[in-house]
Amino acid sequence: MPKTTDSRLQITSQQLQALNRLAQMVISSMDFDMMLQTILHEAMQMAGAEKGAVLSLSDEKNRPMQTLFKTAEHSQHSLDSAFSDLIGGWVLKNRTPLLLDHFAQDSRFVQARTWFSDVRAVLAVPMFVREEIIGILILTRSESFSQNELELMKIVSTQCAQLLENARNYRHVFRENQQLRMEIERRYDYHGLVGNSPKMQQLYALLQRVIPGEARVLLEGESGTGKELLARIIHYNGPRKEKSFIAVDCGALPETLLESEFFGHVKGAFTGAIADKKGLFECADGGTLFLDEIGNTNPVFQAKLLRAVQEGEIKPVGSEQVRKVDVRIIAATSGRLYEKVKAGEFREDLYYRLNVLNLHLPPLRERMEDIPLLASHFLTKFAIKTKKNCRGFSPKVMRILEKYDWPGNIRELENVIERAVALADASDENISVELLPENLTLFHNGSLLLPDNHANLPQAMEALERYMISDALRHCSGNRTSSADRLGITRQTLISKIKKYALK
């Protein structure tokens, strides 16, 4: 075999090894800046370039988002940014590679040759992703580049373009996630709780001790007092804030699905289990699991939950394999959970496991001095959201808000303010009485108070019905079956009316 053929094969083998090394180095990192450096360094090594640049283009108007320059160790000067913009602009416009033996002698750049008299050979290739140029590789040296080297750099650009785009997208998503996490943490800092009443001050003092630890927490309070908000505040200010927060309403899950939802199942464990599924405990591993309405679970499930809480172990449905989990449990109930223990409806041993730290959220009627502050907070929130000009409340409206006993607690107050802002005209600066729902203007502490324009009979009947349902739910700690019995209606009818009046 001729010597020239051996030499050509040797060069090709070296090039293939270099390409493979470049691919491995680029694939091993999702750091965008590091990938740019790797691509430029390896390309310069393969082509024997003295200077080089990589232009990474943004999505908007194909403008350079980032430019990276590199100079060979023996070279005295780096590549001029104006020169890279000139060459990059030509490649971007013509959407084709550029190979020049003598830059100063090329008619296409005759006007710029005096500016860049020290530049001789140029090689530039576009990086395409789905027919869009996302970057441009530019190399220069004193000796001419060969056609073989141009083809090699085209392979480099083809190999690296999609990986570079993936890294850029990853960086974009990562930054969005960081911003989202910062927004979540800001939203659930202490300012998420609004109120200066003595009972809220006591709650703040307890939170300072609860948040830094790992102990299980039991939140007790009527429906609508903000138990889930408090759970999120504990998580996003605590040591597990970088991990998942998963909230589940135990009362909303059918009893037949509780075990599978919490502990997961394996394929074939039951009809419909067509694949393995992780349970909520595994999904929250390392983070926090919020168990809302824990008192509505059945005794069989409570026994299995006890093991998970006590031992940190779960067993998916249909599996004999025990899995370890590390989860901080925050449980919540609308009433006093120990009352269910005394009634034999909740396991006493599980109660004590969950009730390591107990926080009681006071109902709104026990912190009436916080109503102006809460109302203003919600008014600002919804005025910004709807771009309305609402800034305050008429004196009569504030008197009504402060006299109403709020059976639906903070959730009901928030709904009332949201409704009022939605109905307000764009020019309204103050919320007027006409923007409040009838039940507020008709009833205060069980007494009928007709407004000046007199409500008609259907309005009065709806207001009375809404008030009685709210009152029943409050007395029965949110238990819908007991509330329906108290009202003398079916549970299904009660659920329908709860949705109608947006009570929960």
C-alpha positions, -999 to +999 in steps of 0.1 A: +000+000+000+014+035-009+028+056+019+004+085+011-026+062+016-012+051+050-008+087+060-043+096+049-058+067+069-037+077+099-050+112+098-086+099+094-082+076+124-069+105+145-098+127+134-123+100+143-108+096+177-109+134+182-145+135+171-154+106+195-135+124+223-154+156+216-187+138+216-180+121+249-169+154+265-199+173+253-224+146+262-210+143+298-220+179+307-252+199+305-234+231+315-238+254+285-207+275+291-186+244+296-199+229+264-190+261+244-155+259+258-151+222+250-164+226+214-141+255+207-110+240+223-114+206+206-122+222+172-091+244+173-070+213+182-084+192+153-080+220+128-048+234+141-063+268+144-045+297+160-076+317+169-113+308+172-147+319+183-181+304+189-211+326+184-242+313+202-273+329+187-304+339+207-340+331+196-348+368+189-337+383+156-308+359+154-286+382+175-255+367+193-265+357+228-230+348+238-196+349+221-166+328+233-131+336+220-100+315+223-064+319+212-037+292+207-010+293+233+017+305+209-005+333+194-001+369+206-036+383+199-071+371+203-097+371+176-113+405+172-150+406+181-158+429+151-142+404+128-162+375+143-194+395+139-185+402+103-178+366+094-207+354+115-230+378+098-220+365+064-225+329+074-259+337+090-271+356+059-259+330+034-266+299+056-235+282+042-199+275+054-171+298+045-136+288+035-110+315+027-073+311+018-066+348+019-092+370+037-076+402+024-078+391-012-115+381-011-138+405-030-167+398-006-148+415+022-127+441+003-140+470+024-128+453+056-094+440+046-075+471+059-091+466+093-081+430+096-048+429+077-033+403+101-060+377+092-052+352+065-071+318+064-106+316+077-129+287+082-165+292+095-194+268+097-230+272+109-246+250+135-281+239+124-309+226+145-341+219+126-330+242+098-323+271+122-288+284+129-282+283+166-244+290+165-214+297+143-179+283+147-151+305+134-114+295+131-084+314+117-047+306+111-018+317+090-019+287+067-048+277+045-074+253+057-080+222+036-113+209+022-108+179+045-107+202+076-138+220+064-157+187+062-144+178+096-157+210+111-191+205+095-192+171+112-183+188+145-210+214+141-236+187+132-226+166+162-226+194+187-255+217+175-284+196+190-264+189+222-257+226+225-294+235+220-304+209+246-280+225+271-293+259+263-329+247+269-318+230+300-302+262+313-334+281+304-356+256+322-332+255+352-334+293+356-372+292+353-373+265+380-350+286+402-372+317+397-403+296+403-388+282+435-378+317+447-414+328+439-429+299+459-406+305+488-414+342+487-451+334+485-450+311+515-428+331+538-442+344+570-459+372+551-483+345+537-500+346+571-519+379+576-529+391+610-517+409+642-543+396+667-530+381+699-539+345+687-519+350+655-490+364+675-490+332+696-491+312+663-461+331+649-441+324+681-448+287+678-439+286+641-404+299+649-398+267+669-416+243+646-402+253+612-364+245+617-371+209+631-381+176+616-408+166+640-443+157+628-469+184+631-507+182+636-527+213+624-562+217+639-587+243+628-620+248+611-624+245+574-611+276+556-587+287+584-556+282+562-542+248+573-526+240+539-511+275+536-495+270+571-482+236+560-466+251+529-450+279+551-435+252+574-421+233+544-408+262+523-391+278+553-377+246+567-347+223+561-366+203+534-376+233+511-354+220+483-374+188+481-411+181+472-442+193+490-471+170+483-506+177+496-534+152+496-570+155+508-576+122+526-613+128+527-615+132+489-600+098+481-622+067+480-613+042+507-605+015+481-578+037+466-562+051+498-536+023+502-526+024+465-524+062+464-502+064+495-480+033+492-481+026+454-487-007+438-470-032+415-482-044+381-510-069+384-517-061+420-554-056+412-576-052+381-565-021+363-529-021+377-513-023+343-479-009+355-459-002+387-469+030+403-451+051+430-472+061+460-473+096+475-448+085+502-422+077+476-430+108+456-424+129+487-393+111+498-369+137+513-396+163+514-430+169+531-463+150+529-493+170+539-523+148+550-554+170+550-585+157+568-566+128+583-595+120+605-616+108+576-595+077+570-606+042+579-591+020+607-575-005+582-556+023+564-547+039+597-529+008+608-508+008+576-502+045+579-489+040+615-461+017+602-451+042+576-450+070+601-434+050+629-408+030+609-404+050+578-413+019+558-439+013+531-450-018+512-467-012+478-499-031+472-491-065+457-455-064+467-436-082+495-407-057+493-404-031+520-391+003+509-376+029+532-388+065+529-378+097+546-408+121+548-418+148+572-455+144+580-478+174+585-514+162+592-545+184+594-580+180+606-610+203+607-619+195+642-603+182+674-588+149+664-588+135+699-626+137+699-625+110+672-600+090+693-624+091+722-653+081+699-633+051+687-631+065+651-593+071+651-564+050+664-549+064+696-514+052+688-515+070+654-528+101+670-499+104+693-474+097+665-489+125+644-494+149+673-458+156+682-462+193+676-497+208+677-508+240+660-543+254+663-555+278+637-582+301+653-614+307+633-619+341+619-647+350+644-620+347+672-597+371+655-621+398+642-595+425+646-576+410+617-605+414+593-595+449+580-560+437+574-571+405+557-597+423+536-571+449+524-547+421+516-572+402+494-584+435+478-549+444+467-543+408+454-574+407+432-572+443+421-538+437+407-549+404+392-579+419+374-563+453+368-590+471+386-587+505+404-602+492+438-583+506+467-605+504+497-639+498+512-668+521+521-673+525+558-706+506+557-690+477+539-662+475+565-688+475+593-706+446+577-673+427+573-664+432+609-699+421+622-704+390+601-693+358+620-677+341+589-686+305+592-665+298+561-635+316+578-607+331+557-617+312+526-652+327+527-637+362+532-614+357+503-643+346+481-663+376+491-636+401+482-628+383+449-665+385+439-667+421+449-636+431+428-649+410+398-682+429+399-667+463+404-665+488+376-631+498+363-635+533+378-646+521+413-621+530+439-641+517+469-660+484+473-697+493+480-724+474+497-740+465+464-710+444+455-714+421+486-733+388+485-768+389+500-760+366+529-736+392+543-761+421+541-790+400+554-775+381+583-753+390+612-749+366+641-782+349+632-803+381+631-821+391+599-810+426+586-826+437+554-807+463+532-822+496+524-835+485+490-852+454+506-842+420+493-869+399+476-880+365+489-858+343+467-827+363+478-836+360+514-843+323+511-809+317+494-791+338+520-808+318+548-800+285+532-763+294+527-761+306+563-776+274+577-753+252+556-722+271+567-733+270+603-739+232+601-705+226+586-689+247+613-707+228+641-699+194+626-662+203+620-666+201+582-681+165+583-706+165+554-725+134+565-731+148+600-739+183+585-765+167+562-781+149+591-783+181+611-799+199+582-823+170+574-811+166+538-791+140+519-753+141+517-755+144+479-779+174+482-755+190+507-725+186+484-745+202+455-754+232+476-719+235+489-707+239+453-736+262+445-726+286+473-688+281+469-685+272+506-655+249+500 
